[in-house]
Amino acid sequence: VNESMKELFKQWLLENGLTITTVNGYISTINLTTKDALEDNLISKDIFEVNNTEELDKIIELLSTNDKFLKRKENSHNQNSAALNHYRNFLYTNKNEKKNIK
């Protein structure tokens, strides 16, 4: 698994004012979502290996019709979709910052 992406995401969330509890919750939610989605053959790699919003959007779209994901979404008060939305924002911000560095 791409630990550096996970670490960067963690740092980004903390820099954006989220508490460590929320941040760790999001990380484990994405890990769990990955595990479920891999088991259901919805995806072929870890979500933390996705590094662009286009690819992530396809995954989010697939998940939005998946029973397991929807049930978890209900039980966790939308934490799984919130975590993925934050990851999407992170990828988007990251991509645009990289462009500005050049």
Gaussian input, Z-matrix of N, CA and C with variables (Angstrom, degrees):
# hf/3-21g

backbone

0 1
 N
 C     1     B1
 C     2     B2     1     A1
 N     3     B3     2     A2     1     D1
 C     4     B4     3     A3     2     D2
 C     5     B5     4     A4     3     D3
 N     6     B6     5     A5     4     D4
 C     7     B7     6     A6     5     D5
 C     8     B8     7     A7     6     D6
 N     9     B9     8     A8     7     D7
 C    10    B10     9     A9     8     D8
 C    11    B11    10    A10     9     D9
 N    12    B12    11    A11    10    D10
 C    13    B13    12    A12    11    D11
 C    14    B14    13    A13    12    D12
 N    15    B15    14    A14    13    D13
 C    16    B16    15    A15    14    D14
 C    17    B17    16    A16    15    D15
 N    18    B18    17    A17    16    D16
 C    19    B19    18    A18    17    D17
 C    20    B20    19    A19    18    D18
 N    21    B21    20    A20    19    D19
 C    22    B22    21    A21    20    D20
 C    23    B23    22    A22    21    D21
 N    24    B24    23    A23    22    D22
 C    25    B25    24    A24    23    D23
 C    26    B26    25    A25    24    D24
 N    27    B27    26    A26    25    D25
 C    28    B28    27    A27    26    D26
 C    29    B29    28    A28    27    D27
 N    30    B30    29    A29    28    D28
 C    31    B31    30    A30    29    D29
 C    32    B32    31    A31    30    D30
 N    33    B33    32    A32    31    D31
 C    34    B34    33    A33    32    D32
 C    35    B35    34    A34    33    D33
 N    36    B36    35    A35    34    D34
 C    37    B37    36    A36    35    D35
 C    38    B38    37    A37    36    D36
 N    39    B39    38    A38    37    D37
 C    40    B40    39    A39    38    D38
 C    41    B41    40    A40    39    D39
 N    42    B42    41    A41    40    D40
 C    43    B43    42    A42    41    D41
 C    44    B44    43    A43    42    D42
 N    45    B45    44    A44    43    D43
 C    46    B46    45    A45    44    D44
 C    47    B47    46    A46    45    D45
 N    48    B48    47    A47    46    D46
 C    49    B49    48    A48    47    D47
 C    50    B50    49    A49    48    D48
 N    51    B51    50    A50    49    D49
 C    52    B52    51    A51    50    D50
 C    53    B53    52    A52    51    D51
 N    54    B54    53    A53    52    D52
 C    55    B55    54    A54    53    D53
 C    56    B56    55    A55    54    D54
 N    57    B57    56    A56    55    D55
 C    58    B58    57    A57    56    D56
 C    59    B59    58    A58    57    D57
 N    60    B60    59    A59    58    D58
 C    61    B61    60    A60    59    D59
 C    62    B62    61    A61    60    D60
 N    63    B63    62    A62    61    D61
 C    64    B64    63    A63    62    D62
 C    65    B65    64    A64    63    D63
 N    66    B66    65    A65    64    D64
 C    67    B67    66    A66    65    D65
 C    68    B68    67    A67    66    D66
 N    69    B69    68    A68    67    D67
 C    70    B70    69    A69    68    D68
 C    71    B71    70    A70    69    D69
 N    72    B72    71    A71    70    D70
 C    73    B73    72    A72    71    D71
 C    74    B74    73    A73    72    D72
 N    75    B75    74    A74    73    D73
 C    76    B76    75    A75    74    D74
 C    77    B77    76    A76    75    D75
 N    78    B78    77    A77    76    D76
 C    79    B79    78    A78    77    D77
 C    80    B80    79    A79    78    D78
 N    81    B81    80    A80    79    D79
 C    82    B82    81    A81    80    D80
 C    83    B83    82    A82    81    D81
 N    84    B84    83    A83    82    D82
 C    85    B85    84    A84    83    D83
 C    86    B86    85    A85    84    D84
 N    87    B87    86    A86    85    D85
 C    88    B88    87    A87    86    D86
 C    89    B89    88    A88    87    D87
 N    90    B90    89    A89    88    D88
 C    91    B91    90    A90    89    D89
 C    92    B92    91    A91    90    D90
 N    93    B93    92    A92    91    D91
 C    94    B94    93    A93    92    D92
 C    95    B95    94    A94    93    D93
 N    96    B96    95    A95    94    D94
 C    97    B97    96    A96    95    D95
 C    98    B98    97    A97    96    D96
 N    99    B99    98    A98    97    D97
 C   100   B100    99    A99    98    D98
 C   101   B101   100   A100    99    D99
 N   102   B102   101   A101   100   D100
 C   103   B103   102   A102   101   D101
 C   104   B104   103   A103   102   D102
 N   105   B105   104   A104   103   D103
 C   106   B106   105   A105   104   D104
 C   107   B107   106   A106   105   D105
 N   108   B108   107   A107   106   D106
 C   109   B109   108   A108   107   D107
 C   110   B110   109   A109   108   D108
 N   111   B111   110   A110   109   D109
 C   112   B112   111   A111   110   D110
 C   113   B113   112   A112   111   D111
 N   114   B114   113   A113   112   D112
 C   115   B115   114   A114   113   D113
 C   116   B116   115   A115   114   D114
 N   117   B117   116   A116   115   D115
 C   118   B118   117   A117   116   D116
 C   119   B119   118   A118   117   D117
 N   120   B120   119   A119   118   D118
 C   121   B121   120   A120   119   D119
 C   122   B122   121   A121   120   D120
 N   123   B123   122   A122   121   D121
 C   124   B124   123   A123   122   D122
 C   125   B125   124   A124   123   D123
 N   126   B126   125   A125   124   D124
 C   127   B127   126   A126   125   D125
 C   128   B128   127   A127   126   D126
 N   129   B129   128   A128   127   D127
 C   130   B130   129   A129   128   D128
 C   131   B131   130   A130   129   D129
 N   132   B132   131   A131   130   D130
 C   133   B133   132   A132   131   D131
 C   134   B134   133   A133   132   D132
 N   135   B135   134   A134   133   D133
 C   136   B136   135   A135   134   D134
 C   137   B137   136   A136   135   D135
 N   138   B138   137   A137   136   D136
 C   139   B139   138   A138   137   D137
 C   140   B140   139   A139   138   D138
 N   141   B141   140   A140   139   D139
 C   142   B142   141   A141   140   D140
 C   143   B143   142   A142   141   D141
 N   144   B144   143   A143   142   D142
 C   145   B145   144   A144   143   D143
 C   146   B146   145   A145   144   D144
 N   147   B147   146   A146   145   D145
 C   148   B148   147   A147   146   D146
 C   149   B149   148   A148   147   D147
 N   150   B150   149   A149   148   D148
 C   151   B151   150   A150   149   D149
 C   152   B152   151   A151   150   D150
 N   153   B153   152   A152   151   D151
 C   154   B154   153   A153   152   D152
 C   155   B155   154   A154   153   D153
 N   156   B156   155   A155   154   D154
 C   157   B157   156   A156   155   D155
 C   158   B158   157   A157   156   D156
 N   159   B159   158   A158   157   D157
 C   160   B160   159   A159   158   D158
 C   161   B161   160   A160   159   D159
 N   162   B162   161   A161   160   D160
 C   163   B163   162   A162   161   D161
 C   164   B164   163   A163   162   D162
 N   165   B165   164   A164   163   D163
 C   166   B166   165   A165   164   D164
 C   167   B167   166   A166   165   D165
 N   168   B168   167   A167   166   D166
 C   169   B169   168   A168   167   D167
 C   170   B170   169   A169   168   D168
 N   171   B171   170   A170   169   D169
 C   172   B172   171   A171   170   D170
 C   173   B173   172   A172   171   D171
 N   174   B174   173   A173   172   D172
 C   175   B175   174   A174   173   D173
 C   176   B176   175   A175   174   D174
 N   177   B177   176   A176   175   D175
 C   178   B178   177   A177   176   D176
 C   179   B179   178   A178   177   D177
 N   180   B180   179   A179   178   D178
 C   181   B181   180   A180   179   D179
 C   182   B182   181   A181   180   D180
 N   183   B183   182   A182   181   D181
 C   184   B184   183   A183   182   D182
 C   185   B185   184   A184   183   D183
 N   186   B186   185   A185   184   D184
 C   187   B187   186   A186   185   D185
 C   188   B188   187   A187   186   D186
 N   189   B189   188   A188   187   D187
 C   190   B190   189   A189   188   D188
 C   191   B191   190   A190   189   D189
 N   192   B192   191   A191   190   D190
 C   193   B193   192   A192   191   D191
 C   194   B194   193   A193   192   D192
 N   195   B195   194   A194   193   D193
 C   196   B196   195   A195   194   D194
 C   197   B197   196   A196   195   D195
 N   198   B198   197   A197   196   D196
 C   199   B199   198   A198   197   D197
 C   200   B200   199   A199   198   D198
 N   201   B201   200   A200   199   D199
 C   202   B202   201   A201   200   D200
 C   203   B203   202   A202   201   D201
 N   204   B204   203   A203   202   D202
 C   205   B205   204   A204   203   D203
 C   206   B206   205   A205   204   D204
 N   207   B207   206   A206   205   D205
 C   208   B208   207   A207   206   D206
 C   209   B209   208   A208   207   D207
 N   210   B210   209   A209   208   D208
 C   211   B211   210   A210   209   D209
 C   212   B212   211   A211   210   D210
 N   213   B213   212   A212   211   D211
 C   214   B214   213   A213   212   D212
 C   215   B215   214   A214   213   D213
 N   216   B216   215   A215   214   D214
 C   217   B217   216   A216   215   D215
 C   218   B218   217   A217   216   D216
 N   219   B219   218   A218   217   D217
 C   220   B220   219   A219   218   D218
 C   221   B221   220   A220   219   D219
 N   222   B222   221   A221   220   D220
 C   223   B223   222   A222   221   D221
 C   224   B224   223   A223   222   D222
 N   225   B225   224   A224   223   D223
 C   226   B226   225   A225   224   D224
 C   227   B227   226   A226   225   D225
 N   228   B228   227   A227   226   D226
 C   229   B229   228   A228   227   D227
 C   230   B230   229   A229   228   D228
 N   231   B231   230   A230   229   D229
 C   232   B232   231   A231   230   D230
 C   233   B233   232   A232   231   D231
 N   234   B234   233   A233   232   D232
 C   235   B235   234   A234   233   D233
 C   236   B236   235   A235   234   D234
 N   237   B237   236   A236   235   D235
 C   238   B238   237   A237   236   D236
 C   239   B239   238   A238   237   D237
 N   240   B240   239   A239   238   D238
 C   241   B241   240   A240   239   D239
 C   242   B242   241   A241   240   D240
 N   243   B243   242   A242   241   D241
 C   244   B244   243   A243   242   D242
 C   245   B245   244   A244   243   D243
 N   246   B246   245   A245   244   D244
 C   247   B247   246   A246   245   D245
 C   248   B248   247   A247   246   D246
 N   249   B249   248   A248   247   D247
 C   250   B250   249   A249   248   D248
 C   251   B251   250   A250   249   D249
 N   252   B252   251   A251   250   D250
 C   253   B253   252   A252   251   D251
 C   254   B254   253   A253   252   D252
 N   255   B255   254   A254   253   D253
 C   256   B256   255   A255   254   D254
 C   257   B257   256   A256   255   D255
 N   258   B258   257   A257   256   D256
 C   259   B259   258   A258   257   D257
 C   260   B260   259   A259   258   D258
 N   261   B261   260   A260   259   D259
 C   262   B262   261   A261   260   D260
 C   263   B263   262   A262   261   D261
 N   264   B264   263   A263   262   D262
 C   265   B265   264   A264   263   D263
 C   266   B266   265   A265   264   D264
 N   267   B267   266   A266   265   D265
 C   268   B268   267   A267   266   D266
 C   269   B269   268   A268   267   D267
 N   270   B270   269   A269   268   D268
 C   271   B271   270   A270   269   D269
 C   272   B272   271   A271   270   D270
 N   273   B273   272   A272   271   D271
 C   274   B274   273   A273   272   D272
 C   275   B275   274   A274   273   D273
 N   276   B276   275   A275   274   D274
 C   277   B277   276   A276   275   D275
 C   278   B278   277   A277   276   D276
 N   279   B279   278   A278   277   D277
 C   280   B280   279   A279   278   D278
 C   281   B281   280   A280   279   D279
 N   282   B282   281   A281   280   D280
 C   283   B283   282   A282   281   D281
 C   284   B284   283   A283   282   D282
 N   285   B285   284   A284   283   D283
 C   286   B286   285   A285   284   D284
 C   287   B287   286   A286   285   D285
 N   288   B288   287   A287   286   D286
 C   289   B289   288   A288   287   D287
 C   290   B290   289   A289   288   D288
 N   291   B291   290   A290   289   D289
 C   292   B292   291   A291   290   D290
 C   293   B293   292   A292   291   D291
 N   294   B294   293   A293   292   D292
 C   295   B295   294   A294   293   D293
 C   296   B296   295   A295   294   D294
 N   297   B297   296   A296   295   D295
 C   298   B298   297   A297   296   D296
 C   299   B299   298   A298   297   D297
 N   300   B300   299   A299   298   D298
 C   301   B301   300   A300   299   D299
 C   302   B302   301   A301   300   D300
 N   303   B303   302   A302   301   D301
 C   304   B304   303   A303   302   D302
 C   305   B305   304   A304   303   D303

   B1=1.4654
   B2=1.5325
   B3=1.3043
   B4=1.4536
   B5=1.5265
   B6=1.3306
   B7=1.4697
   B8=1.5259
   B9=1.3371
   B10=1.4569
   B11=1.5326
   B12=1.3273
   B13=1.4605
   B14=1.5271
   B15=1.3248
   B16=1.4582
   B17=1.5364
   B18=1.3260
   B19=1.4659
   B20=1.5287
   B21=1.3280
   B22=1.4646
   B23=1.5266
   B24=1.3168
   B25=1.4679
   B26=1.5281
   B27=1.3310
   B28=1.4654
   B29=1.5328
   B30=1.3473
   B31=1.4684
   B32=1.5247
   B33=1.3226
   B34=1.4631
   B35=1.5287
   B36=1.3307
   B37=1.4644
   B38=1.5224
   B39=1.3334
   B40=1.4646
   B41=1.5334
   B42=1.3350
   B43=1.4719
   B44=1.5236
   B45=1.3407
   B46=1.4534
   B47=1.5257
   B48=1.3385
   B49=1.4559
   B50=1.5219
   B51=1.3278
   B52=1.4536
   B53=1.5221
   B54=1.3159
   B55=1.4614
   B56=1.5225
   B57=1.3102
   B58=1.4606
   B59=1.5308
   B60=1.3255
   B61=1.4712
   B62=1.5222
   B63=1.3190
   B64=1.4717
   B65=1.5195
   B66=1.3283
   B67=1.4656
   B68=1.5285
   B69=1.3193
   B70=1.4630
   B71=1.5209
   B72=1.3193
   B73=1.4582
   B74=1.5171
   B75=1.3298
   B76=1.4674
   B77=1.5250
   B78=1.3338
   B79=1.4611
   B80=1.5296
   B81=1.3391
   B82=1.4670
   B83=1.5268
   B84=1.3311
   B85=1.4672
   B86=1.5298
   B87=1.3233
   B88=1.4674
   B89=1.5312
   B90=1.3230
   B91=1.4676
   B92=1.5285
   B93=1.3158
   B94=1.4507
   B95=1.5320
   B96=1.3226
   B97=1.4705
   B98=1.5247
   B99=1.3455
   B100=1.4651
   B101=1.5247
   B102=1.3276
   B103=1.4665
   B104=1.5398
   B105=1.3330
   B106=1.4709
   B107=1.5308
   B108=1.3211
   B109=1.4669
   B110=1.5289
   B111=1.3339
   B112=1.4675
   B113=1.5290
   B114=1.3367
   B115=1.4705
   B116=1.5219
   B117=1.3303
   B118=1.4677
   B119=1.5290
   B120=1.3364
   B121=1.4682
   B122=1.5318
   B123=1.3070
   B124=1.4667
   B125=1.5211
   B126=1.3223
   B127=1.4634
   B128=1.5284
   B129=1.3232
   B130=1.4590
   B131=1.5238
   B132=1.3491
   B133=1.4674
   B134=1.5200
   B135=1.3204
   B136=1.4530
   B137=1.5333
   B138=1.3221
   B139=1.4637
   B140=1.5332
   B141=1.3280
   B142=1.4720
   B143=1.5320
   B144=1.3264
   B145=1.4651
   B146=1.5276
   B147=1.3193
   B148=1.4643
   B149=1.5148
   B150=1.3347
   B151=1.4619
   B152=1.5229
   B153=1.3354
   B154=1.4649
   B155=1.5254
   B156=1.3228
   B157=1.4663
   B158=1.5255
   B159=1.3358
   B160=1.4623
   B161=1.5267
   B162=1.3249
   B163=1.4623
   B164=1.5348
   B165=1.3282
   B166=1.4565
   B167=1.5293
   B168=1.3235
   B169=1.4693
   B170=1.5243
   B171=1.3292
   B172=1.4763
   B173=1.5233
   B174=1.3356
   B175=1.4660
   B176=1.5286
   B177=1.3335
   B178=1.4626
   B179=1.5293
   B180=1.3191
   B181=1.4612
   B182=1.5294
   B183=1.3195
   B184=1.4701
   B185=1.5223
   B186=1.3262
   B187=1.4618
   B188=1.5215
   B189=1.3172
   B190=1.4619
   B191=1.5273
   B192=1.3323
   B193=1.4654
   B194=1.5342
   B195=1.3399
   B196=1.4581
   B197=1.5270
   B198=1.3460
   B199=1.4713
   B200=1.5226
   B201=1.3371
   B202=1.4632
   B203=1.5347
   B204=1.3314
   B205=1.4718
   B206=1.5291
   B207=1.3236
   B208=1.4637
   B209=1.5247
   B210=1.3223
   B211=1.4700
   B212=1.5328
   B213=1.3430
   B214=1.4659
   B215=1.5206
   B216=1.3190
   B217=1.4600
   B218=1.5250
   B219=1.3243
   B220=1.4597
   B221=1.5266
   B222=1.3374
   B223=1.4671
   B224=1.5232
   B225=1.3231
   B226=1.4740
   B227=1.5305
   B228=1.3299
   B229=1.4729
   B230=1.5287
   B231=1.3078
   B232=1.4791
   B233=1.5180
   B234=1.3473
   B235=1.4658
   B236=1.5250
   B237=1.3391
   B238=1.4677
   B239=1.5301
   B240=1.3297
   B241=1.4625
   B242=1.5296
   B243=1.3263
   B244=1.4690
   B245=1.5311
   B246=1.3427
   B247=1.4615
   B248=1.5267
   B249=1.3313
   B250=1.4670
   B251=1.5251
   B252=1.3181
   B253=1.4676
   B254=1.5210
   B255=1.3287
   B256=1.4662
   B257=1.5333
   B258=1.3230
   B259=1.4692
   B260=1.5308
   B261=1.3262
   B262=1.4630
   B263=1.5344
   B264=1.3305
   B265=1.4671
   B266=1.5210
   B267=1.3200
   B268=1.4631
   B269=1.5323
   B270=1.3321
   B271=1.4694
   B272=1.5237
   B273=1.3177
   B274=1.4586
   B275=1.5302
   B276=1.3207
   B277=1.4643
   B278=1.5225
   B279=1.3249
   B280=1.4582
   B281=1.5210
   B282=1.3223
   B283=1.4574
   B284=1.5297
   B285=1.3256
   B286=1.4501
   B287=1.5176
   B288=1.3587
   B289=1.4599
   B290=1.5195
   B291=1.3311
   B292=1.4714
   B293=1.5242
   B294=1.3290
   B295=1.4610
   B296=1.5242
   B297=1.3169
   B298=1.4669
   B299=1.5205
   B300=1.3329
   B301=1.4615
   B302=1.5323
   B303=1.3357
   B304=1.4762
   B305=1.5212
   A1=110.10
   A2=114.47
   A3=120.32
   A4=110.96
   A5=116.07
   A6=121.44
   A7=111.78
   A8=116.40
   A9=118.51
   A10=110.84
   A11=117.16
   A12=121.12
   A13=108.99
   A14=115.68
   A15=121.47
   A16=109.58
   A17=116.11
   A18=121.37
   A19=111.60
   A20=115.55
   A21=120.41
   A22=110.69
   A23=115.04
   A24=121.30
   A25=109.69
   A26=115.33
   A27=122.25
   A28=110.05
   A29=115.96
   A30=121.70
   A31=110.57
   A32=115.14
   A33=121.69
   A34=110.72
   A35=116.68
   A36=120.97
   A37=110.84
   A38=115.88
   A39=120.57
   A40=110.60
   A41=116.01
   A42=120.81
   A43=110.89
   A44=116.35
   A45=120.76
   A46=112.76
   A47=114.60
   A48=120.02
   A49=116.93
   A50=118.16
   A51=119.07
   A52=110.44
   A53=116.54
   A54=120.09
   A55=109.84
   A56=116.62
   A57=121.84
   A58=110.91
   A59=116.68
   A60=120.94
   A61=110.56
   A62=116.05
   A63=121.28
   A64=110.43
   A65=115.49
   A66=121.14
   A67=110.58
   A68=117.14
   A69=119.97
   A70=111.36
   A71=116.20
   A72=121.07
   A73=110.94
   A74=116.14
   A75=121.04
   A76=111.67
   A77=116.34
   A78=120.92
   A79=109.87
   A80=116.57
   A81=118.16
   A82=111.09
   A83=117.22
   A84=120.84
   A85=110.92
   A86=116.10
   A87=119.28
   A88=110.44
   A89=117.27
   A90=120.13
   A91=110.65
   A92=116.98
   A93=122.59
   A94=110.99
   A95=115.60
   A96=121.37
   A97=109.79
   A98=116.06
   A99=121.52
   A100=110.63
   A101=115.44
   A102=121.45
   A103=110.39
   A104=115.84
   A105=121.06
   A106=111.63
   A107=115.53
   A108=120.24
   A109=111.73
   A110=116.35
   A111=119.87
   A112=109.92
   A113=116.31
   A114=120.88
   A115=111.41
   A116=116.49
   A117=120.93
   A118=112.78
   A119=116.13
   A120=122.10
   A121=114.08
   A122=115.93
   A123=119.73
   A124=110.08
   A125=114.99
   A126=120.90
   A127=109.21
   A128=116.32
   A129=119.22
   A130=112.64
   A131=115.96
   A132=118.99
   A133=109.85
   A134=114.59
   A135=121.49
   A136=111.42
   A137=116.61
   A138=120.56
   A139=111.00
   A140=116.51
   A141=119.47
   A142=112.74
   A143=117.22
   A144=120.21
   A145=110.55
   A146=115.55
   A147=120.43
   A148=107.41
   A149=116.66
   A150=118.11
   A151=113.51
   A152=116.94
   A153=118.99
   A154=110.39
   A155=115.00
   A156=120.69
   A157=112.23
   A158=117.61
   A159=120.45
   A160=110.58
   A161=115.54
   A162=120.71
   A163=110.71
   A164=115.59
   A165=119.91
   A166=111.06
   A167=116.60
   A168=120.19
   A169=111.87
   A170=116.09
   A171=120.22
   A172=109.74
   A173=116.16
   A174=121.05
   A175=110.61
   A176=116.21
   A177=120.91
   A178=110.04
   A179=115.92
   A180=121.15
   A181=111.07
   A182=116.73
   A183=121.33
   A184=110.95
   A185=115.85
   A186=120.43
   A187=112.01
   A188=116.30
   A189=119.88
   A190=113.43
   A191=116.58
   A192=119.47
   A193=111.01
   A194=115.45
   A195=120.13
   A196=110.71
   A197=115.52
   A198=121.13
   A199=113.24
   A200=115.09
   A201=120.34
   A202=110.24
   A203=114.82
   A204=120.41
   A205=110.31
   A206=116.56
   A207=121.01
   A208=112.02
   A209=115.18
   A210=119.76
   A211=109.65
   A212=115.75
   A213=120.21
   A214=110.87
   A215=115.74
   A216=121.42
   A217=108.99
   A218=115.18
   A219=122.28
   A220=110.60
   A221=115.33
   A222=120.77
   A223=113.27
   A224=116.94
   A225=119.27
   A226=111.75
   A227=116.53
   A228=120.94
   A229=111.42
   A230=115.78
   A231=122.33
   A232=115.45
   A233=116.93
   A234=117.08
   A235=112.16
   A236=117.60
   A237=117.93
   A238=112.29
   A239=117.48
   A240=117.07
   A241=111.33
   A242=117.30
   A243=120.28
   A244=110.26
   A245=115.74
   A246=120.66
   A247=110.51
   A248=116.78
   A249=120.60
   A250=111.11
   A251=117.53
   A252=120.14
   A253=111.46
   A254=115.91
   A255=119.84
   A256=110.29
   A257=115.62
   A258=119.34
   A259=109.95
   A260=115.41
   A261=120.51
   A262=110.20
   A263=116.06
   A264=120.37
   A265=111.63
   A266=114.75
   A267=121.20
   A268=110.65
   A269=116.77
   A270=120.39
   A271=110.88
   A272=115.17
   A273=121.43
   A274=110.53
   A275=116.24
   A276=121.97
   A277=110.91
   A278=114.28
   A279=121.98
   A280=111.81
   A281=115.37
   A282=122.26
   A283=109.67
   A284=115.71
   A285=119.36
   A286=113.40
   A287=115.67
   A288=118.48
   A289=110.88
   A290=115.85
   A291=120.40
   A292=110.01
   A293=116.13
   A294=121.08
   A295=110.93
   A296=115.57
   A297=119.94
   A298=113.51
   A299=115.92
   A300=120.52
   A301=111.01
   A302=116.12
   A303=121.31
   A304=112.82
   D1=145.73
   D2=-178.79
   D3=-75.05
   D4=87.71
   D5=-178.07
   D6=-61.90
   D7=-37.16
   D8=-175.92
   D9=-64.46
   D10=-38.05
   D11=178.59
   D12=-64.01
   D13=-42.97
   D14=179.53
   D15=-62.13
   D16=-43.28
   D17=179.59
   D18=-64.79
   D19=-44.08
   D20=179.11
   D21=-61.22
   D22=-41.75
   D23=179.10
   D24=-62.62
   D25=-44.92
   D26=179.44
   D27=-57.72
   D28=-49.32
   D29=179.54
   D30=-59.38
   D31=-44.88
   D32=-177.72
   D33=-61.07
   D34=-44.00
   D35=179.18
   D36=-62.52
   D37=-44.10
   D38=-179.98
   D39=-64.48
   D40=-41.02
   D41=178.38
   D42=-64.16
   D43=-27.24
   D44=179.59
   D45=-90.96
   D46=16.94
   D47=169.77
   D48=85.24
   D49=11.44
   D50=176.68
   D51=-82.09
   D52=148.10
   D53=179.87
   D54=-75.12
   D55=156.75
   D56=-179.89
   D57=-59.62
   D58=-33.70
   D59=178.46
   D60=-63.41
   D61=-46.98
   D62=178.42
   D63=-63.62
   D64=-44.85
   D65=-179.28
   D66=-59.11
   D67=-49.54
   D68=179.33
   D69=-64.05
   D70=-34.11
   D71=176.20
   D72=-62.01
   D73=-45.09
   D74=179.45
   D75=-63.82
   D76=-42.34
   D77=179.96
   D78=-61.40
   D79=-47.99
   D80=-177.40
   D81=-70.41
   D82=-31.36
   D83=175.73
   D84=-62.86
   D85=-43.98
   D86=179.12
   D87=-67.17
   D88=-37.58
   D89=175.70
   D90=-61.05
   D91=-43.41
   D92=-179.54
   D93=-67.12
   D94=-42.07
   D95=178.18
   D96=-60.83
   D97=-42.12
   D98=176.69
   D99=-59.03
   D100=-48.36
   D101=-178.05
   D102=-58.29
   D103=-49.78
   D104=179.19
   D105=-60.86
   D106=-47.15
   D107=-175.64
   D108=-67.17
   D109=-34.84
   D110=175.71
   D111=-66.56
   D112=-43.12
   D113=179.00
   D114=-61.04
   D115=-37.51
   D116=-179.35
   D117=-87.74
   D118=7.81
   D119=-178.96
   D120=56.07
   D121=32.18
   D122=177.14
   D123=-82.44
   D124=-31.05
   D125=-179.53
   D126=-133.35
   D127=163.21
   D128=-177.96
   D129=-117.39
   D130=1.88
   D131=177.74
   D132=-151.24
   D133=166.41
   D134=179.53
   D135=-60.36
   D136=140.05
   D137=178.69
   D138=-60.39
   D139=-32.72
   D140=178.08
   D141=-72.39
   D142=-2.63
   D143=174.23
   D144=-95.47
   D145=-6.43
   D146=176.84
   D147=-80.91
   D148=126.78
   D149=-176.27
   D150=-124.16
   D151=17.32
   D152=174.39
   D153=-142.94
   D154=149.93
   D155=-174.29
   D156=-66.89
   D157=-31.84
   D158=-179.06
   D159=-60.25
   D160=-47.43
   D161=-179.35
   D162=-67.25
   D163=-40.63
   D164=179.60
   D165=-64.39
   D166=-39.17
   D167=178.74
   D168=-60.33
   D169=-38.73
   D170=177.90
   D171=-62.64
   D172=-42.06
   D173=179.79
   D174=-65.44
   D175=-45.38
   D176=179.52
   D177=-59.84
   D178=-39.28
   D179=178.52
   D180=-63.10
   D181=-44.96
   D182=177.51
   D183=-61.94
   D184=-43.29
   D185=-178.07
   D186=-66.26
   D187=-32.41
   D188=-175.64
   D189=-66.46
   D190=-10.55
   D191=176.41
   D192=-115.24
   D193=10.07
   D194=-177.67
   D195=-94.91
   D196=125.05
   D197=-175.81
   D198=-56.85
   D199=-45.33
   D200=-177.06
   D201=-60.64
   D202=-45.06
   D203=-179.65
   D204=-64.37
   D205=-44.20
   D206=-177.97
   D207=-66.07
   D208=-37.89
   D209=178.64
   D210=-65.66
   D211=-44.29
   D212=178.15
   D213=-64.49
   D214=-36.27
   D215=-179.61
   D216=-60.69
   D217=-43.30
   D218=179.30
   D219=-64.32
   D220=-47.73
   D221=-176.85
   D222=-69.07
   D223=-27.28
   D224=-175.65
   D225=-105.81
   D226=18.27
   D227=-179.37
   D228=53.00
   D229=51.40
   D230=175.80
   D231=67.22
   D232=14.74
   D233=-176.20
   D234=-61.06
   D235=-38.51
   D236=-177.26
   D237=-65.59
   D238=-40.87
   D239=178.67
   D240=-73.75
   D241=-32.77
   D242=176.32
   D243=-62.77
   D244=-43.47
   D245=179.82
   D246=-61.27
   D247=-43.95
   D248=-179.78
   D249=-67.27
   D250=-36.68
   D251=177.33
   D252=-64.50
   D253=-39.26
   D254=176.46
   D255=-65.29
   D256=-40.30
   D257=179.21
   D258=-63.89
   D259=-37.67
   D260=178.30
   D261=-63.34
   D262=-46.40
   D263=178.22
   D264=-60.87
   D265=-39.21
   D266=178.07
   D267=-61.54
   D268=-47.62
   D269=179.91
   D270=-62.17
   D271=-41.75
   D272=-178.64
   D273=-63.99
   D274=-47.23
   D275=179.47
   D276=-63.39
   D277=-44.33
   D278=-179.92
   D279=-58.26
   D280=-45.99
   D281=-178.64
   D282=-61.72
   D283=-44.62
   D284=-177.46
   D285=-72.41
   D286=-30.68
   D287=176.49
   D288=-69.75
   D289=-37.87
   D290=178.72
   D291=-60.30
   D292=-40.71
   D293=178.61
   D294=-60.81
   D295=-38.37
   D296=-176.72
   D297=-74.30
   D298=-21.81
   D299=-177.33
   D300=-70.09
   D301=-36.02
   D302=-176.57
   D303=-50.90

